[in-house]
């Protein structure tokens, strides 16, 4: 039977399942495009470039990675048990509904962060809760896949689900981008940005109604009624029994280890990309949103492209090709570097001299923490803001302050004698503070500067290339696992799949935080590259057909 020959009712169920990808991908795009940028701004307004937590000197991107690790760890410890519980009681769809409600409501609550004493902390807590809803719900969504379609159509339906997600998430992001661009120079930008974030929660829970309406609840493992408490106790026992007997699925076990390694690298790159771009490279909100939008619309045909490649070369070979792409792009991204400000209008703060008086003509960007420090060296009757008049002595004091302390700020003064400039030692263009500066300098001096390609364009180029491989790697990793899973234990085994994924989502961000604290953020990205290479090498030892036969024998 061909896919097109499936009944109209079956196609309706498949489309209903795919619509959940459409619904929750609004959150998936926002946690890369908008939420981390907003969090970095809140964090830097409160603490500056870094803050000391848990004995580590953490940047905003490192703190963001800890938020991801915390939410993933909660799902990691609860996912397998709840998955086994869902198998026993036939409540996979109900568990998906619960996680969807948690995630969407927490997303909407992010809107209220400015109304609390510590906005960054409220935002942090809401994001952790929302991310629990997102990654926990995704496990149960994945567990429905083997019940939606026959095994031979798993690749096609999995890819279609990702395609729905990329298009749905991309459409919402396009709407948000249009709104943010129209309010860029408005005092209402903060309000508009928070409204965009809150709308993601409405989109998520609204579109998912189609999934809950069209996709039937799979039959429970046994027909007799089970008391909930007894079932939960049995679920714990079943989890430990599955761990004990995992040797019965040797091929699946090897694949899970490979998956742990390469998804550790990929998932962490994706989850910290927005924060890394804003914190380390100085990528703007609009540029980051535009990049993720490009990723979304390229990833959709990318997922379908790799589905075709899998049909021609096998899913395993197609996944290896996608991983080669990821490795190359990560090496490429380590060479990204902002241009050193040169022209007067490229500086964060532009000051002009008129009749021996200095006037702040324009402030493009300055964090509240840096603004507070500068205001402390000015007379009490003056505030560092647009149109403020300053004396020569005050200008010299500001330049001395920036030179002798840690600032991201860059300032240019257009004086009668010429242009005087200063760039803070934490400015994104100062790449000498990173261990891999030799590689970044090599590419910046021979590619970015000669071609006059700034950081925002570099980021857009990355998005264009990344989208091709992202859709393929995600869809193929999921469908390969589904091939080797016993169908009657799908929720439990996808619980373990989520467990491995969550382990990666814990270890990856934690290692990013530790490496960036001990060395720097680019060394942290390099550590993720090594994991991708190790996972790809181990994947070569996975015989999918043999793993499929093992699953069928045990079912």
Order of alpha helices (4+ residues) and beta strands (2+ residues): alpha-alpha-beta-beta-alpha-alpha-alpha-alpha-alpha-alpha-alpha-alpha-alpha-alpha-beta-beta-alpha-beta-alpha-beta-beta-alpha-alpha-alpha-alpha-alpha
